[in-house]
Amino acid sequence: MRLPSITDIIREYIEKSIYTGKFKPGSKVTEAQVAAELKISRPPIREAFKLLEAEGLILRIPRRGVFVAEISAQDAWEIYMLKAELYAFSITLSFDRLTTSEISRMDRLVEAMEECVRSDPPRILAYQELNASFHDVPTEAAGHQRLKHMLQRLHNQIRYFSYQTLSDRNHIENSCHYHRRICEAFKCGDQGETVRLSREHVLAALNGFMSKFVHASHAPARVAGLGEH
């Protein structure tokens, strides 16, 4: 098992700061700021910035600095719609490959997610990690590495917005309920229902984004296809 490097630790710190809103979309992040908070030197911070830029979480603008990437309504629509189809594809590829042990693992992950939701307040970061692990099971079973990497990158790009929408108890309860239903569909061997619920689950997350970040701010969506699902 590989031990995390200093670059890994910095990367994780910045990721968590972005996801929880400490570093907000559009805000500037400096090497000096990160170095002071973590009490480290700057060279590994530059390396972490490069990795985060490759994932689409930050932007490095010449002569201006490093900024947390922003997501427009159009960006969100593209990401969520692509995630919906890629999750459906991973289920299609993996459905006949999943073992009883793997489906049991998904069941245990849902139970842990339900525990997070029952907490007061809900444990959102833990819930997000369990959510990612849940979807990783069919993705790993699909045996498609490019699919796995694409989903991971898309997931990271909207994790801040996911964190914010999941702070609404109705939304996190609805999300958890979808995962329970998806797991039950896997158990029943109903591929069509599993795919349908997976797509519906992602589109519900898109609607949560639109309600919190577009409609609530009275900003025009200007996104083709919004409202069709």
C-alpha positions as CSV (number, residue, x, y, z in Angstrom):
1,M,0.0,0.0,0.0
2,R,1.5,3.3,-1.1
3,L,1.8,5.9,1.7
4,P,0.5,9.4,0.8
5,S,3.1,11.9,-0.3
6,I,3.2,15.5,0.7
7,T,1.7,16.4,-2.7
8,D,-1.2,13.9,-2.0
9,I,-1.8,15.6,1.4
10,I,-1.8,19.1,-0.2
11,R,-4.1,18.0,-3.0
12,E,-6.5,16.4,-0.6
13,Y,-6.5,19.5,1.6
14,I,-7.3,21.8,-1.4
15,E,-9.9,19.4,-2.7
16,K,-11.7,19.3,0.7
17,S,-11.5,23.1,1.0
18,I,-13.2,23.4,-2.4
19,Y,-15.9,20.8,-1.7
20,T,-16.9,22.3,1.6
21,G,-16.8,25.9,0.3
22,K,-13.8,27.1,2.2
23,F,-12.3,27.9,-1.2
24,K,-15.4,29.1,-3.2
25,P,-15.8,28.9,-7.0
26,G,-14.0,31.9,-8.6
27,S,-11.9,32.6,-5.6
28,K,-8.1,32.9,-5.7
29,V,-5.9,30.3,-4.0
30,T,-2.3,31.3,-3.4
31,E,0.8,29.2,-2.7
32,A,1.5,31.4,0.3
33,Q,-1.9,30.9,1.7
34,V,-1.7,27.1,1.5
35,A,1.9,27.0,2.7
36,A,1.0,29.1,5.8
37,E,-2.0,26.9,6.6
38,L,-0.2,23.6,6.2
39,K,3.2,24.9,7.4
40,I,5.0,23.5,4.4
41,S,7.2,24.7,1.6
42,R,5.9,25.8,-1.8
43,P,7.4,23.3,-4.4
44,P,4.9,20.5,-3.6
45,I,2.0,23.0,-3.7
46,R,2.9,23.8,-7.3
47,E,2.8,20.1,-8.1
48,A,-0.6,19.7,-6.4
49,F,-1.9,22.7,-8.4
50,K,-0.9,20.9,-11.6
51,L,-2.8,17.8,-10.6
52,L,-5.9,19.8,-9.6
53,E,-5.8,21.7,-12.9
54,A,-5.7,18.5,-14.9
55,E,-8.9,17.4,-13.0
56,G,-10.6,20.7,-13.8
57,L,-10.9,21.8,-10.2
58,I,-8.7,24.9,-10.6
59,L,-7.6,27.3,-13.3
60,R,-4.1,28.8,-13.6
61,I,-4.3,32.1,-15.4
62,P,-1.0,33.7,-16.5
63,R,0.1,36.8,-14.5
64,R,-3.1,36.5,-12.4
65,G,-2.7,33.3,-10.4
66,V,-4.7,30.2,-9.5
67,F,-8.5,30.3,-9.1
68,V,-11.1,27.7,-8.1
69,A,-13.0,26.7,-11.3
70,E,-16.6,28.0,-11.7
71,I,-19.5,25.9,-13.0
72,S,-22.2,27.6,-15.2
73,A,-25.7,26.2,-15.6
74,Q,-24.6,24.9,-19.1
75,D,-21.5,23.3,-17.5
76,A,-23.7,21.6,-14.9
77,W,-26.2,20.3,-17.5
78,E,-23.4,18.9,-19.6
79,I,-21.7,17.2,-16.6
80,Y,-24.8,15.7,-15.0
81,M,-26.2,14.5,-18.3
82,L,-22.9,12.9,-19.2
83,K,-22.7,11.3,-15.7
84,A,-26.3,9.9,-16.2
85,E,-25.3,8.1,-19.4
86,L,-21.9,6.9,-18.2
87,Y,-23.5,5.5,-15.0
88,A,-26.1,3.7,-17.2
89,F,-23.3,2.4,-19.4
90,S,-21.3,1.1,-16.4
91,I,-24.4,-0.8,-15.2
92,T,-25.0,-2.3,-18.6
93,L,-21.4,-3.5,-18.8
94,S,-21.2,-4.8,-15.3
95,F,-24.7,-6.2,-14.6
96,D,-23.9,-9.8,-15.4
97,R,-20.4,-9.6,-13.9
98,L,-21.3,-8.4,-10.4
99,T,-20.9,-11.1,-7.8
100,T,-23.1,-11.7,-4.8
101,S,-20.3,-10.3,-2.6
102,E,-20.2,-7.1,-4.6
103,I,-23.9,-6.5,-4.4
104,S,-23.7,-7.2,-0.7
105,R,-21.0,-4.6,-0.4
106,M,-23.3,-2.1,-2.2
107,D,-26.0,-3.0,0.4
108,R,-23.6,-2.3,3.3
109,L,-22.6,1.0,1.7
110,V,-26.2,2.1,1.5
111,E,-26.7,1.2,5.1
112,A,-23.8,3.4,6.0
113,M,-25.2,6.2,3.9
114,E,-28.5,5.9,5.8
115,E,-26.6,6.2,9.0
116,C,-25.0,9.5,7.7
117,V,-28.4,10.8,6.8
118,R,-29.9,10.0,10.2
119,S,-27.1,12.0,11.9
120,D,-28.0,15.5,13.1
121,P,-26.7,17.3,11.1
122,P,-26.2,14.8,8.3
123,R,-22.5,13.8,7.7
124,I,-22.2,15.1,4.2
125,L,-18.5,14.5,3.5
126,A,-18.8,10.9,4.7
127,Y,-22.0,10.5,2.7
128,Q,-20.2,11.7,-0.5
129,E,-17.4,9.3,0.0
130,L,-19.8,6.4,0.5
131,N,-21.8,7.6,-2.6
132,A,-18.6,7.5,-4.7
133,S,-17.7,4.0,-3.3
134,F,-21.3,2.8,-4.1
135,H,-21.0,3.8,-7.8
136,D,-17.4,2.5,-7.9
137,V,-18.6,-1.1,-7.5
138,P,-20.3,-1.4,-10.9
139,T,-17.8,0.8,-12.5
140,E,-14.9,-1.4,-11.3
141,A,-16.8,-4.5,-12.4
142,A,-17.3,-3.1,-15.8
143,G,-13.6,-3.3,-16.4
144,H,-13.4,-0.1,-18.4
145,Q,-10.6,2.1,-17.1
146,R,-11.4,5.2,-19.3
147,L,-15.0,5.1,-18.1
148,K,-13.8,5.0,-14.5
149,H,-11.4,7.9,-15.0
150,M,-14.0,10.0,-16.8
151,L,-16.6,9.5,-14.1
152,Q,-14.1,10.4,-11.4
153,R,-13.2,13.6,-13.1
154,L,-16.8,14.6,-13.6
155,H,-17.6,13.7,-10.0
156,N,-14.8,16.0,-8.7
157,Q,-15.8,18.9,-10.9
158,I,-19.3,19.2,-9.3
159,R,-18.5,17.9,-5.8
160,Y,-18.7,21.4,-4.3
161,F,-22.2,21.9,-5.7
162,S,-23.1,18.3,-4.6
163,Y,-22.0,19.2,-1.0
164,Q,-24.1,22.3,-1.0
165,T,-27.3,20.7,-2.3
166,L,-26.9,17.7,0.1
167,S,-26.9,20.2,3.0
168,D,-30.7,20.3,2.4
169,R,-32.1,17.3,4.4
170,N,-34.9,16.6,1.8
171,H,-32.3,16.4,-1.0
172,I,-29.9,14.1,0.9
173,E,-32.8,11.8,2.0
174,N,-34.1,11.6,-1.5
175,S,-30.6,10.8,-2.8
176,C,-30.2,8.1,-0.2
177,H,-33.6,6.6,-1.1
178,Y,-32.5,6.4,-4.7
179,H,-29.4,4.4,-3.7
180,R,-31.5,2.0,-1.7
181,R,-33.8,1.5,-4.7
182,I,-30.9,1.0,-7.1
183,C,-29.4,-1.6,-4.8
184,E,-32.7,-3.4,-4.6
185,A,-33.0,-3.4,-8.4
186,F,-29.5,-5.0,-8.6
187,K,-30.6,-7.7,-6.1
188,C,-33.7,-8.4,-8.1
189,G,-31.7,-8.8,-11.3
190,D,-33.7,-6.1,-13.1
191,Q,-31.2,-4.4,-15.4
192,G,-33.7,-2.1,-17.0
193,E,-35.0,-0.8,-13.7
194,T,-31.5,-0.4,-12.3
195,V,-30.5,1.7,-15.4
196,R,-33.7,3.8,-15.2
197,L,-33.2,4.5,-11.5
198,S,-29.5,5.4,-12.0
199,R,-30.4,8.0,-14.7
200,E,-33.3,9.4,-12.6
201,H,-31.0,9.7,-9.6
202,V,-28.5,11.8,-11.5
203,L,-31.1,14.0,-13.1
204,A,-32.6,14.6,-9.6
205,A,-29.2,15.9,-8.6
206,L,-29.2,18.2,-11.6
207,N,-32.6,19.5,-10.6
208,G,-31.2,20.1,-7.1
209,F,-28.3,22.1,-8.6
210,M,-30.7,24.2,-10.7
211,S,-33.0,24.9,-7.8
212,K,-30.2,26.1,-5.5
213,F,-27.8,27.8,-7.8
214,V,-29.8,29.0,-10.8
215,H,-33.5,29.4,-10.0
216,A,-32.9,30.7,-6.4
217,S,-30.6,33.4,-7.7
218,H,-33.0,34.3,-10.5
219,A,-30.2,33.8,-13.0
220,P,-31.2,32.8,-16.5
221,A,-30.4,29.2,-17.2
222,R,-29.9,29.5,-21.0
223,V,-29.4,25.7,-21.1
224,A,-30.8,23.7,-23.9
225,G,-32.8,20.8,-22.6
226,L,-33.3,22.0,-19.0
227,G,-36.8,21.2,-17.9
228,E,-37.2,18.3,-20.3
229,H,-36.6,15.7,-17.6
